[in-house]
Amino acid sequence: MARLAALAAAALAGLMLADCAGGSFGQAGLSLPTDGVQTVSDAADSLVAHRTTASQKAQAAIAVTDGFGSFVREIGADQRSLAGRAGRNVAARTLRDYTVERDGKRILSASELVQRGRAYCQSGAGYLAGGIPSLDRTFGWQSGVFSGGSRGTDSRGSAIWSANASGAVLQGSIGSLSIAPNAHTAACPANAPAFIVRGGTSANAFTMPISMEFRRGELVNLSVVNARFASGDTLEVATRSDRQSAQVRGVIMNGRSELGTFVTNASGDGTLTITSSGAQYTIGDWIVVGI
């Protein structure tokens, strides 16, 4: 589809521009966001020419977090739907509307999984209904694996999903986004996404090498190595596990500058912290849902 091709072109162009510019991908004071037009930190930043405002940094960090989280939440739901299914080597197709509520905010999404033996293809699209009023933005996403995805299982109830996921995070005014089905053929490799998001005014494309391990239905390990966004931002994610639970930690960089960090539990509930301002945002089911 033309939109998919445009996003792919945006990703390539963005990454090439970042490389050509010599960018490597990868503070004091507390300034919490408010529901006003701009934050206190924004006003200070505006006095210095060309300085990125606190709100812009928050938007960039949220986009990266949501790009990562959008894929993780869908694969987690896919794992739950496949865990009890017999005939693991039989071709299977799963279509799902996946809506949850966190802190009074609804996360709406739709996705498709096509599996044949160990190979799988997946695509999904979604957005945060109600947006984030303090930023006057709604964030949405289109993400998936169109080829090369692998899911391995063993007799002890473990499953490892690995892929080079790709997609884009979209932004728009609050109330502007919606999910629409996309004309495509359900196959693996796939030639188009099953669903798209309409109404976005900007898109930040990404590629993300990712591996996720589940044991008896619970996420026990998750890693991302050098996820790259067209904006020039990068993401690294690692997991620390103990006997009780897993803790997922991510670091968002732009060149040598740290934009933000996030910490979640195995269910994707946690906090995103903006490094420059100290502002914190709540993450629910892997998606940033508000202050």
VEXKOLBA-936450 format. One record per residue (C-alpha): residue number from 1; y negated, z, x; residue in three letters. Coordinates in pm, whole numbers, always signed. Layout:
BEGIN
<num: NUM | Y: Y | Z: Z | X: X | residu: ALA>
...
END
This chain:
BEGIN
<num: 1 | Y: +0 | Z: +0 | X: +0 | residu: MET>
<num: 2 | Y: -357 | Z: -70 | X: +105 | residu: ALA>
<num: 3 | Y: -447 | Z: +301 | X: +106 | residu: ARG>
<num: 4 | Y: -153 | Z: +384 | X: +330 | residu: LEU>
<num: 5 | Y: -244 | Z: +104 | X: +567 | residu: ALA>
<num: 6 | Y: -601 | Z: +228 | X: +574 | residu: ALA>
<num: 7 | Y: -491 | Z: +581 | X: +659 | residu: LEU>
<num: 8 | Y: -265 | Z: +452 | X: +935 | residu: ALA>
<num: 9 | Y: -549 | Z: +246 | X: +1074 | residu: ALA>
<num: 10 | Y: -778 | Z: +547 | X: +1058 | residu: ALA>
<num: 11 | Y: -526 | Z: +754 | X: +1251 | residu: ALA>
<num: 12 | Y: -488 | Z: +493 | X: +1524 | residu: LEU>
<num: 13 | Y: -860 | Z: +431 | X: +1549 | residu: ALA>
<num: 14 | Y: -940 | Z: +800 | X: +1559 | residu: GLY>
<num: 15 | Y: -688 | Z: +877 | X: +1829 | residu: LEU>
<num: 16 | Y: -795 | Z: +578 | X: +2039 | residu: MET>
<num: 17 | Y: -1160 | Z: +681 | X: +2013 | residu: LEU>
<num: 18 | Y: -1074 | Z: +1034 | X: +2113 | residu: ALA>
<num: 19 | Y: -881 | Z: +910 | X: +2417 | residu: ASP>
<num: 20 | Y: -1160 | Z: +674 | X: +2516 | residu: CYS>
<num: 21 | Y: -1410 | Z: +958 | X: +2493 | residu: ALA>
<num: 22 | Y: -1207 | Z: +1155 | X: +2743 | residu: GLY>
<num: 23 | Y: -1116 | Z: +1429 | X: +2495 | residu: GLY>
<num: 24 | Y: -803 | Z: +1632 | X: +2546 | residu: SER>
<num: 25 | Y: -625 | Z: +1720 | X: +2227 | residu: PHE>
<num: 26 | Y: -446 | Z: +2002 | X: +2222 | residu: GLY>
<num: 27 | Y: -1861 | Z: +3430 | X: +1979 | residu: GLN>
<num: 28 | Y: -1944 | Z: +3721 | X: +1908 | residu: ALA>
<num: 29 | Y: -2062 | Z: +3835 | X: +1568 | residu: GLY>
<num: 30 | Y: -1915 | Z: +3823 | X: +1220 | residu: LEU>
<num: 31 | Y: -2036 | Z: +3562 | X: +973 | residu: SER>
<num: 32 | Y: -1840 | Z: +3560 | X: +650 | residu: LEU>
<num: 33 | Y: -1872 | Z: +3263 | X: +414 | residu: PRO>
<num: 34 | Y: -2052 | Z: +3312 | X: +85 | residu: THR>
<num: 35 | Y: -2071 | Z: +3113 | X: -237 | residu: ASP>
<num: 36 | Y: -2421 | Z: +2993 | X: -149 | residu: GLY>
<num: 37 | Y: -2523 | Z: +2651 | X: -22 | residu: VAL>
<num: 38 | Y: -2483 | Z: +2750 | X: +341 | residu: GLN>
<num: 39 | Y: -2367 | Z: +3048 | X: +543 | residu: THR>
<num: 40 | Y: -2595 | Z: +3269 | X: +752 | residu: VAL>
<num: 41 | Y: -2430 | Z: +3119 | X: +1059 | residu: SER>
<num: 42 | Y: -2509 | Z: +2769 | X: +928 | residu: ASP>
<num: 43 | Y: -2878 | Z: +2855 | X: +918 | residu: ALA>
<num: 44 | Y: -2870 | Z: +2972 | X: +1280 | residu: ALA>
<num: 45 | Y: -2674 | Z: +2667 | X: +1390 | residu: ASP>
<num: 46 | Y: -2922 | Z: +2434 | X: +1223 | residu: SER>
<num: 47 | Y: -3194 | Z: +2556 | X: +1465 | residu: LEU>
<num: 48 | Y: -3003 | Z: +2399 | X: +1753 | residu: VAL>
<num: 49 | Y: -2986 | Z: +2021 | X: +1746 | residu: ALA>
<num: 50 | Y: -2638 | Z: +1869 | X: +1713 | residu: HIS>
<num: 51 | Y: -2460 | Z: +2204 | X: +1688 | residu: ARG>
<num: 52 | Y: -2162 | Z: +2197 | X: +1452 | residu: THR>
<num: 53 | Y: -2226 | Z: +2442 | X: +1167 | residu: THR>
<num: 54 | Y: -1992 | Z: +2727 | X: +1081 | residu: ALA>
<num: 55 | Y: -1903 | Z: +2554 | X: +754 | residu: SER>
<num: 56 | Y: -1815 | Z: +2233 | X: +936 | residu: GLN>
<num: 57 | Y: -1591 | Z: +2424 | X: +1175 | residu: LYS>
<num: 58 | Y: -1425 | Z: +2598 | X: +882 | residu: ALA>
<num: 59 | Y: -1365 | Z: +2267 | X: +705 | residu: GLN>
<num: 60 | Y: -1211 | Z: +2121 | X: +1020 | residu: ALA>
<num: 61 | Y: -978 | Z: +2419 | X: +1069 | residu: ALA>
<num: 62 | Y: -878 | Z: +2422 | X: +701 | residu: ILE>
<num: 63 | Y: -797 | Z: +2051 | X: +715 | residu: ALA>
<num: 64 | Y: -563 | Z: +2103 | X: +1011 | residu: VAL>
<num: 65 | Y: -400 | Z: +2407 | X: +852 | residu: THR>
<num: 66 | Y: -345 | Z: +2225 | X: +523 | residu: ASP>
<num: 67 | Y: -208 | Z: +1915 | X: +697 | residu: GLY>
<num: 68 | Y: +50 | Z: +2134 | X: +867 | residu: PHE>
<num: 69 | Y: +116 | Z: +2349 | X: +562 | residu: GLY>
<num: 70 | Y: +153 | Z: +2061 | X: +319 | residu: SER>
<num: 71 | Y: +458 | Z: +1932 | X: +503 | residu: PHE>
<num: 72 | Y: +612 | Z: +2274 | X: +568 | residu: VAL>
<num: 73 | Y: +593 | Z: +2384 | X: +204 | residu: ARG>
<num: 74 | Y: +759 | Z: +2063 | X: +81 | residu: GLU>
<num: 75 | Y: +1042 | Z: +2083 | X: +333 | residu: ILE>
<num: 76 | Y: +1095 | Z: +2447 | X: +242 | residu: GLY>
<num: 77 | Y: +1129 | Z: +2349 | X: -123 | residu: ALA>
<num: 78 | Y: +1363 | Z: +2062 | X: -29 | residu: ASP>
<num: 79 | Y: +1581 | Z: +2303 | X: +169 | residu: GLN>
<num: 80 | Y: +1609 | Z: +2534 | X: -130 | residu: ARG>
<num: 81 | Y: +1711 | Z: +2247 | X: -357 | residu: SER>
<num: 82 | Y: +1972 | Z: +2116 | X: -111 | residu: LEU>
<num: 83 | Y: +2118 | Z: +2448 | X: +3 | residu: ALA>
<num: 84 | Y: +2374 | Z: +2472 | X: -275 | residu: GLY>
<num: 85 | Y: +2442 | Z: +2102 | X: -314 | residu: ARG>
<num: 86 | Y: +2791 | Z: +1976 | X: -238 | residu: ALA>
<num: 87 | Y: +2858 | Z: +1637 | X: -79 | residu: GLY>
<num: 88 | Y: +2606 | Z: +1658 | X: +202 | residu: ARG>
<num: 89 | Y: +2689 | Z: +1309 | X: +324 | residu: ASN>
<num: 90 | Y: +2621 | Z: +1144 | X: -13 | residu: VAL>
<num: 91 | Y: +2291 | Z: +965 | X: -65 | residu: ALA>
<num: 92 | Y: +2059 | Z: +1185 | X: -269 | residu: ALA>
<num: 93 | Y: +1711 | Z: +1150 | X: -414 | residu: ARG>
<num: 94 | Y: +1501 | Z: +1442 | X: -530 | residu: THR>
<num: 95 | Y: +1173 | Z: +1411 | X: -720 | residu: LEU>
<num: 96 | Y: +975 | Z: +1728 | X: -778 | residu: ARG>
<num: 97 | Y: +647 | Z: +1856 | X: -918 | residu: ASP>
<num: 98 | Y: +577 | Z: +2172 | X: -723 | residu: TYR>
<num: 99 | Y: +299 | Z: +2396 | X: -850 | residu: THR>
<num: 100 | Y: +237 | Z: +2757 | X: -748 | residu: VAL>
<num: 101 | Y: -45 | Z: +3005 | X: -800 | residu: GLU>
<num: 102 | Y: -186 | Z: +3220 | X: -521 | residu: ARG>
<num: 103 | Y: -483 | Z: +3454 | X: -561 | residu: ASP>
<num: 104 | Y: -577 | Z: +3285 | X: -886 | residu: GLY>
<num: 105 | Y: -571 | Z: +2937 | X: -729 | residu: LYS>
<num: 106 | Y: -322 | Z: +2666 | X: -821 | residu: ARG>
<num: 107 | Y: -165 | Z: +2438 | X: -561 | residu: ILE>
<num: 108 | Y: -51 | Z: +2115 | X: -727 | residu: LEU>
<num: 109 | Y: +181 | Z: +1869 | X: -557 | residu: SER>
<num: 110 | Y: +451 | Z: +1609 | X: -613 | residu: ALA>
<num: 111 | Y: +707 | Z: +1488 | X: -362 | residu: SER>
<num: 112 | Y: +1014 | Z: +1275 | X: -308 | residu: GLU>
<num: 113 | Y: +1309 | Z: +1329 | X: -74 | residu: LEU>
<num: 114 | Y: +1566 | Z: +1060 | X: +5 | residu: VAL>
<num: 115 | Y: +1864 | Z: +1183 | X: +207 | residu: GLN>
<num: 116 | Y: +2164 | Z: +998 | X: +348 | residu: ARG>
<num: 117 | Y: +2387 | Z: +1213 | X: +565 | residu: GLY>
<num: 118 | Y: +2176 | Z: +1367 | X: +839 | residu: ARG>
<num: 119 | Y: +1890 | Z: +1121 | X: +793 | residu: ALA>
<num: 120 | Y: +1610 | Z: +1184 | X: +547 | residu: TYR>
<num: 121 | Y: +1276 | Z: +1041 | X: +440 | residu: CYS>
<num: 122 | Y: +1018 | Z: +1246 | X: +255 | residu: GLN>
<num: 123 | Y: +670 | Z: +1203 | X: +115 | residu: SER>
<num: 124 | Y: +440 | Z: +1427 | X: -80 | residu: GLY>
<num: 125 | Y: +85 | Z: +1457 | X: -206 | residu: ALA>
<num: 126 | Y: -113 | Z: +1746 | X: -345 | residu: GLY>
<num: 127 | Y: -438 | Z: +1939 | X: -359 | residu: TYR>
<num: 128 | Y: -589 | Z: +2280 | X: -423 | residu: LEU>
<num: 129 | Y: -713 | Z: +2299 | X: -782 | residu: ALA>
<num: 130 | Y: -1050 | Z: +2472 | X: -797 | residu: GLY>
<num: 131 | Y: -1120 | Z: +2407 | X: -431 | residu: GLY>
<num: 132 | Y: -1302 | Z: +2655 | X: -209 | residu: ILE>
<num: 133 | Y: -1641 | Z: +2736 | X: -371 | residu: PRO>
<num: 134 | Y: -1794 | Z: +2881 | X: -53 | residu: SER>
<num: 135 | Y: -1759 | Z: +2538 | X: +107 | residu: LEU>
<num: 136 | Y: -1807 | Z: +2337 | X: -213 | residu: ASP>
<num: 137 | Y: -1499 | Z: +2134 | X: -116 | residu: ARG>
<num: 138 | Y: -1154 | Z: +2055 | X: -249 | residu: THR>
<num: 139 | Y: -883 | Z: +1980 | X: +8 | residu: PHE>
<num: 140 | Y: -589 | Z: +1750 | X: -62 | residu: GLY>
<num: 141 | Y: -316 | Z: +1586 | X: +142 | residu: TRP>
<num: 142 | Y: -70 | Z: +1299 | X: +169 | residu: GLN>
<num: 143 | Y: +209 | Z: +1364 | X: +418 | residu: SER>
<num: 144 | Y: +570 | Z: +1287 | X: +493 | residu: GLY>
<num: 145 | Y: +837 | Z: +1131 | X: +710 | residu: VAL>
<num: 146 | Y: +897 | Z: +763 | X: +651 | residu: PHE>
<num: 147 | Y: +1169 | Z: +721 | X: +916 | residu: SER>
<num: 148 | Y: +1345 | Z: +921 | X: +1186 | residu: GLY>
<num: 149 | Y: +1382 | Z: +1250 | X: +997 | residu: GLY>
<num: 150 | Y: +1698 | Z: +1450 | X: +1075 | residu: SER>
<num: 151 | Y: +1861 | Z: +1744 | X: +895 | residu: ARG>
<num: 152 | Y: +2157 | Z: +1916 | X: +1056 | residu: GLY>
<num: 153 | Y: +2366 | Z: +2193 | X: +897 | residu: THR>
<num: 154 | Y: +2651 | Z: +2420 | X: +1002 | residu: ASP>
<num: 155 | Y: +2916 | Z: +2634 | X: +835 | residu: SER>
<num: 156 | Y: +2709 | Z: +2952 | X: +874 | residu: ARG>
<num: 157 | Y: +2443 | Z: +2836 | X: +632 | residu: GLY>
<num: 158 | Y: +2189 | Z: +2719 | X: +888 | residu: SER>
<num: 159 | Y: +1985 | Z: +2399 | X: +860 | residu: ALA>
<num: 160 | Y: +1747 | Z: +2238 | X: +1108 | residu: ILE>
<num: 161 | Y: +1493 | Z: +1980 | X: +994 | residu: TRP>
<num: 162 | Y: +1314 | Z: +1777 | X: +1261 | residu: SER>
<num: 163 | Y: +1076 | Z: +1483 | X: +1239 | residu: ALA>
<num: 164 | Y: +752 | Z: +1328 | X: +1350 | residu: ASN>
<num: 165 | Y: +556 | Z: +1384 | X: +1030 | residu: ALA>
<num: 166 | Y: +240 | Z: +1192 | X: +952 | residu: SER>
<num: 167 | Y: -23 | Z: +1178 | X: +684 | residu: GLY>
<num: 168 | Y: -385 | Z: +1262 | X: +614 | residu: ALA>
<num: 169 | Y: -592 | Z: +1549 | X: +480 | residu: VAL>
<num: 170 | Y: -853 | Z: +1446 | X: +223 | residu: LEU>
<num: 171 | Y: -1171 | Z: +1619 | X: +111 | residu: GLN>
<num: 172 | Y: -1379 | Z: +1575 | X: -199 | residu: GLY>
<num: 173 | Y: -1611 | Z: +1759 | X: -431 | residu: SER>
<num: 174 | Y: -1451 | Z: +2030 | X: -645 | residu: ILE>
<num: 175 | Y: -1270 | Z: +1876 | X: -939 | residu: GLY>
<num: 176 | Y: -1261 | Z: +1525 | X: -792 | residu: SER>
<num: 177 | Y: -899 | Z: +1503 | X: -672 | residu: LEU>
<num: 178 | Y: -586 | Z: +1400 | X: -863 | residu: SER>
<num: 179 | Y: -226 | Z: +1300 | X: -784 | residu: ILE>
<num: 180 | Y: -96 | Z: +956 | X: -880 | residu: ALA>
<num: 181 | Y: +246 | Z: +789 | X: -844 | residu: PRO>
<num: 182 | Y: +259 | Z: +500 | X: -600 | residu: ASN>
<num: 183 | Y: +454 | Z: +178 | X: -639 | residu: ALA>
<num: 184 | Y: +736 | Z: +191 | X: -386 | residu: HIS>
<num: 185 | Y: +1111 | Z: +163 | X: -336 | residu: THR>
<num: 186 | Y: +1299 | Z: +489 | X: -289 | residu: ALA>
<num: 187 | Y: +1472 | Z: +420 | X: +41 | residu: ALA>
<num: 188 | Y: +1505 | Z: +549 | X: +395 | residu: CYS>
<num: 189 | Y: +1334 | Z: +414 | X: +604 | residu: PRO>
<num: 190 | Y: +1051 | Z: +408 | X: +349 | residu: ALA>
<num: 191 | Y: +776 | Z: +150 | X: +334 | residu: ASN>
<num: 192 | Y: +525 | Z: +345 | X: +125 | residu: ALA>
<num: 193 | Y: +463 | Z: +699 | X: -3 | residu: PRO>
<num: 194 | Y: +592 | Z: +803 | X: -345 | residu: ALA>
<num: 195 | Y: +261 | Z: +968 | X: -440 | residu: PHE>
<num: 196 | Y: -104 | Z: +948 | X: -338 | residu: ILE>
<num: 197 | Y: -418 | Z: +1157 | X: -388 | residu: VAL>
<num: 198 | Y: -713 | Z: +991 | X: -555 | residu: ARG>
<num: 199 | Y: -1079 | Z: +1088 | X: -543 | residu: GLY>
<num: 200 | Y: -1117 | Z: +1191 | X: -178 | residu: GLY>
<num: 201 | Y: -1440 | Z: +1103 | X: +0 | residu: THR>
<num: 202 | Y: -1307 | Z: +1148 | X: +355 | residu: SER>
<num: 203 | Y: -965 | Z: +1144 | X: +525 | residu: ALA>
<num: 204 | Y: -839 | Z: +1297 | X: +850 | residu: ASN>
<num: 205 | Y: -513 | Z: +1129 | X: +952 | residu: ALA>
<num: 206 | Y: -256 | Z: +1306 | X: +1169 | residu: PHE>
<num: 207 | Y: +79 | Z: +1285 | X: +1346 | residu: THR>
<num: 208 | Y: +288 | Z: +1601 | X: +1387 | residu: MET>
<num: 209 | Y: +613 | Z: +1653 | X: +1584 | residu: PRO>
<num: 210 | Y: +776 | Z: +1941 | X: +1398 | residu: ILE>
<num: 211 | Y: +1103 | Z: +2133 | X: +1383 | residu: SER>
<num: 212 | Y: +1205 | Z: +2391 | X: +1119 | residu: MET>
<num: 213 | Y: +1515 | Z: +2609 | X: +1111 | residu: GLU>
<num: 214 | Y: +1645 | Z: +2788 | X: +803 | residu: PHE>
<num: 215 | Y: +1920 | Z: +3047 | X: +798 | residu: ARG>
<num: 216 | Y: +2070 | Z: +3141 | X: +462 | residu: ARG>
<num: 217 | Y: +1767 | Z: +2997 | X: +292 | residu: GLY>
<num: 218 | Y: +1509 | Z: +3183 | X: +503 | residu: GLU>
<num: 219 | Y: +1277 | Z: +3022 | X: +756 | residu: LEU>
<num: 220 | Y: +1361 | Z: +3167 | X: +1099 | residu: VAL>
<num: 221 | Y: +1199 | Z: +2924 | X: +1340 | residu: ASN>
<num: 222 | Y: +918 | Z: +2668 | X: +1322 | residu: LEU>
<num: 223 | Y: +751 | Z: +2478 | X: +1605 | residu: SER>
<num: 224 | Y: +486 | Z: +2210 | X: +1638 | residu: VAL>
<num: 225 | Y: +401 | Z: +2057 | X: +1974 | residu: VAL>
<num: 226 | Y: +70 | Z: +1871 | X: +2013 | residu: ASN>
<num: 227 | Y: +0 | Z: +1763 | X: +1658 | residu: ALA>
<num: 228 | Y: -294 | Z: +1522 | X: +1677 | residu: ARG>
<num: 229 | Y: -563 | Z: +1457 | X: +1418 | residu: PHE>
<num: 230 | Y: -798 | Z: +1160 | X: +1405 | residu: ALA>
<num: 231 | Y: -1090 | Z: +1406 | X: +1418 | residu: SER>
<num: 232 | Y: -984 | Z: +1498 | X: +1773 | residu: GLY>
<num: 233 | Y: -837 | Z: +1832 | X: +1670 | residu: ASP>
<num: 234 | Y: -489 | Z: +1939 | X: +1785 | residu: THR>
<num: 235 | Y: -241 | Z: +2200 | X: +1671 | residu: LEU>
<num: 236 | Y: +31 | Z: +2405 | X: +1841 | residu: GLU>
<num: 237 | Y: +260 | Z: +2630 | X: +1636 | residu: VAL>
<num: 238 | Y: +529 | Z: +2877 | X: +1745 | residu: ALA>
<num: 239 | Y: +740 | Z: +3145 | X: +1575 | residu: THR>
<num: 240 | Y: +809 | Z: +3502 | X: +1671 | residu: ARG>
<num: 241 | Y: +1117 | Z: +3647 | X: +1504 | residu: SER>
<num: 242 | Y: +1265 | Z: +3993 | X: +1486 | residu: ASP>
<num: 243 | Y: +1539 | Z: +4149 | X: +1278 | residu: ARG>
<num: 244 | Y: +1309 | Z: +4183 | X: +979 | residu: GLN>
<num: 245 | Y: +1117 | Z: +3858 | X: +947 | residu: SER>
<num: 246 | Y: +960 | Z: +3560 | X: +1118 | residu: ALA>
<num: 247 | Y: +590 | Z: +3537 | X: +1205 | residu: GLN>
<num: 248 | Y: +436 | Z: +3190 | X: +1241 | residu: VAL>
<num: 249 | Y: +131 | Z: +3153 | X: +1467 | residu: ARG>
<num: 250 | Y: -87 | Z: +2845 | X: +1506 | residu: GLY>
<num: 251 | Y: -377 | Z: +2758 | X: +1738 | residu: VAL>
<num: 252 | Y: -624 | Z: +2482 | X: +1644 | residu: ILE>
<num: 253 | Y: -818 | Z: +2322 | X: +1930 | residu: MET>
<num: 254 | Y: -1075 | Z: +2050 | X: +1979 | residu: ASN>
<num: 255 | Y: -1069 | Z: +1959 | X: +2344 | residu: GLY>
<num: 256 | Y: -1106 | Z: +2290 | X: +2528 | residu: ARG>
<num: 257 | Y: -1271 | Z: +2464 | X: +2234 | residu: SER>
<num: 258 | Y: -1068 | Z: +2681 | X: +2000 | residu: GLU>
<num: 259 | Y: -1156 | Z: +2614 | X: +1636 | residu: LEU>
<num: 260 | Y: -931 | Z: +2870 | X: +1476 | residu: GLY>
<num: 261 | Y: -599 | Z: +3050 | X: +1461 | residu: THR>
<num: 262 | Y: -365 | Z: +3135 | X: +1178 | residu: PHE>
<num: 263 | Y: -79 | Z: +3379 | X: +1125 | residu: VAL>
<num: 264 | Y: +164 | Z: +3366 | X: +833 | residu: THR>
<num: 265 | Y: +494 | Z: +3517 | X: +731 | residu: ASN>
<num: 266 | Y: +808 | Z: +3311 | X: +664 | residu: ALA>
<num: 267 | Y: +687 | Z: +3238 | X: +310 | residu: SER>
<num: 268 | Y: +359 | Z: +3089 | X: +431 | residu: GLY>
<num: 269 | Y: +130 | Z: +3374 | X: +327 | residu: ASP>
<num: 270 | Y: -126 | Z: +3484 | X: +583 | residu: GLY>
<num: 271 | Y: -476 | Z: +3436 | X: +724 | residu: THR>
<num: 272 | Y: -677 | Z: +3163 | X: +895 | residu: LEU>
<num: 273 | Y: -953 | Z: +3293 | X: +1128 | residu: THR>
<num: 274 | Y: -1243 | Z: +3070 | X: +1239 | residu: ILE>
<num: 275 | Y: -1298 | Z: +3150 | X: +1606 | residu: THR>
<num: 276 | Y: -1674 | Z: +3094 | X: +1633 | residu: SER>
<num: 277 | Y: -1778 | Z: +3296 | X: +1328 | residu: SER>
<num: 278 | Y: -1488 | Z: +3534 | X: +1265 | residu: GLY>
<num: 279 | Y: -1471 | Z: +3413 | X: +904 | residu: ALA>
<num: 280 | Y: -1128 | Z: +3458 | X: +750 | residu: GLN>
<num: 281 | Y: -956 | Z: +3255 | X: +480 | residu: TYR>
<num: 282 | Y: -644 | Z: +3341 | X: +283 | residu: THR>
<num: 283 | Y: -334 | Z: +3121 | X: +322 | residu: ILE>
<num: 284 | Y: -92 | Z: +3119 | X: +28 | residu: GLY>
<num: 285 | Y: +231 | Z: +2915 | X: +27 | residu: ASP>
<num: 286 | Y: +111 | Z: +2746 | X: +351 | residu: TRP>
<num: 287 | Y: -218 | Z: +2623 | X: +199 | residu: ILE>
<num: 288 | Y: -568 | Z: +2770 | X: +251 | residu: VAL>
<num: 289 | Y: -661 | Z: +2902 | X: -95 | residu: VAL>
<num: 290 | Y: -994 | Z: +3079 | X: -37 | residu: GLY>
<num: 291 | Y: -1178 | Z: +3364 | X: +126 | residu: ILE>
END
